[in-house]
Amino acid sequence: MEKLEKIYGIVVDNPEFFKKALTHPSYTKENNLPYCDSYERLEFLGDAVLKLLTSYILYEKYPNYTEGELSKIRSIVVSDSTLSKIAHNIGLCDLIVLSPHEAKQGYANIESVCACAFEAVLGAYYMDGKQKELLPILKEWLLPYIEEVDSNFEKYNAKAILQEYTQSVDKHTPVYTLVDAKGPAHKKVFTVSVSFQDKIIATGSGKSKKDAEQQAAYEACKILGVI
């Protein structure tokens, strides 16, 4: 709890919420503990807390943006990719409790696991009555990513841009195919190709299939002259 309080700068009143928020389902399963002792229920709550606070931050920062523009930025900012980066940067991933097997396999570094724990801790702080204290710290962590997405929106929204283009040509959507996946579970690199009209346009790589698809779409948009 001391390490967690140091990371967030928010005092913990009810440690039990946070123990659950940092417990991976593999640990509860291996030790025959109840399902609710893992982070999954708090992750569900934390996801809603994250979206609400991020929406408020965006609403305040961009007073002239439409609902659609704000929604697009939010969807990227609250993605597993962004949350995992923040969780690593603040040292939260080091606090996740896993079964010995998953710990040995490096599951604490897997993007989805880090993102789930990050959301679960937000849920725990909400249950601990610390909603107001969460806003300024979350704003500090999210703003650099919000500004990055806003400045390079085409790069982060390439899949939607490419789909709009292909549907305008012949009403068909791009086809993404997993080409390769290399490396251990916690450092896997995915390579994906994107095709249109049965022709491969480009490939992309990333730490997740979604990231690889987005990169492939971005490269395809550049090749097609859409971006």
N, C-alpha and C positions, 0 to 999 in steps of 0.2 A: 504493500500500500504506500509505503514511503516513496518508492521509485515512481509509482503512478502519480502521486501528488506532486512530485517534483517535475514531472513531465507536463502536467496540465496546470499546475499552480492552483489547484482547487482542492480543498480539504475534503476527505472522505468521511462521512458520518456512519454509513452502513456498509461495511466491508463485504458482506455476503453478496451483494449485487455485483461487485467488481471481481470477486473470485469466480463467479459464474461467467462474467463477461470475458474473462481471460482463459477460460477452460475450453479446449477443443473437444468436440464430440468423441474423438478417438480415446481420450482419457476417461471419460465417463463410461464408455462402452467397455473398455478393458477392465475397469474396476467395478463393473456392475452397479454403477450409480444411476439415479433417475435421469431421464432424458433432459428434464428442466434444469439440471445442474451444469449443463454446457452453455455456450454462448448463443445458441440459435434463437431462443425466444427474445433475448435482449437485443440481438441483431435486428430482429423484426421491428422492435420498437425504435431502436437507434436509427434505422433507415428512414423512418418517418421524421424523427427529430432532425436528422441531417438535412433532409429535403426542405423542411420548414425554415431552418436557420439559414440555409444557403439561399433560399428564395428571398428571405428578408434582406440578406446582404446584397443580392443582385438588384432587388427592387430599389434599395437606397442608392446603390452605386450608379445605376443606369436609368435615370428618371424618364428618359425619352425612348427607351426600347419598348417594343411591343411584347405582348405575352409570348408570342411564338419565338421571338429572339431570346428572351430570357429563359424560356424552357429549353431551347437548344443548348445554350451555354451550361445550364444546370445539369443537363443529362450527361454532358462530358465531364464536368467537374466532379460529380458524385460517382463516377465510374470506379470500378475496382482498381483500374490502373492508377488513377490519381490518389485514391485512398491508400493504396499500398505504398506508394512513394512517400506519402506523409507519415504513415505508420513506421516505415523504415527510418526516415529522417529524425523522428522524435524518440526512437528507441522502443516503441511499443511492442514490436514484434518479438523482442527479446524476453518479454514478460508472459508470452503465451504458454500455457501448460498443455503438453501433448503426451500421448502414450510414448514409451521408450522407442518403439519402432518408428513412429512418425517423426519423433524428434531426431532420430538418427538419419532418417531420410531427408531431413532439411525442410520439413513441412512449415516451419515457422517463417520461411522465406517465400512461400508460395503466395502469389498475388491475391488470390481469392481468400485465403486464410487470414492474411494481414488485414484485408479490407473488412472482413466479417468481424474481426476483433475490434477494429477501429469503430465500427458502427455499434457494436455491443457495448463498448465503454460509454459511448454517447447515451445509449439507453440506460445504462447503470447510473450515470450522473443525473439523468432525467428523473429516474425513480428515487434518487437521493435528494431530490428537490433543488438541484443546482442548475436549472434551466438558464437563468440570467447570467450566471458565471460562464456558461459555455460559449455564449455569443462572441465576446471579444477574442477569446483564444482561437475559436474556429475561424473567425474573420482573419486573424493574423496568419493562420496556416493556409487558408483557401485563396486569399487575394492574389498571391503570385500566380496561381494556376488560372484563376478567373481572368486575369489580365493577359496571360499568355494565350488562352483560348480565344479571347476577344480579338487579340491582335493577329492571330493566325487561324481564323475560323475556318477557312477553306480546307486547311490541312486536317483539322479535326472533324470536319463534316463531309469529308470526301466521298464516303459511301452514299450519302443522300444525294450529293451533287451528281455523282456518276449515274445513279439510278434515274434521276430526273432526266438526264441526257439520253440514256439508252431508251427510256420509255417514250421520249419525244421522237426517237428515230423509228422504232418499230413496235413499241408498246411492250417490249420484253425487258426483263431485269438482268443484271450481270450475274454470272455464276462464279461462286468462290469455291476453290478446291484446295484441300490440304495437300501440300506437296511433300512436306517433310516435318519431322519433329525430333530434334536432337537434344541430348543432354539429360542430366538427372532431373527428377521431379521438381526440385526447387530452382533449377536454372535452365529449364527447357526453353528452346528457341523454336518457334513455329514459322514455317514458310508456306505461304498461300499464293495461289495464282488466281487471277480474275479473268474471266472470258466473256466475250460478247459475240453473238452470231457465230458460235462454235470456233472462235479464234481467241487464243490467249493474248491478252493485251499487255499485262504486266504481272510482276510478282512482288511480294512484300514480306518482310520478316518482323517478328515481335515476340514479346515474352508471353503473349496469349494469342489465341486464334483471332480474337476481336481486333487486337492491335495489328496483327499481321494483315488482316483483311482491310483495315483502315489504311495501312501503308500501301498495300497493293492498289487500292482504289485511288489514292492520291497520285501514285505513279501513273496509273491509267488515265486519270484526268489530265495530267500534264502532257502525256503522249497524244491524247485526243484533242488537245488544245482547249479543253473546257475550263481549265484553270490557267 
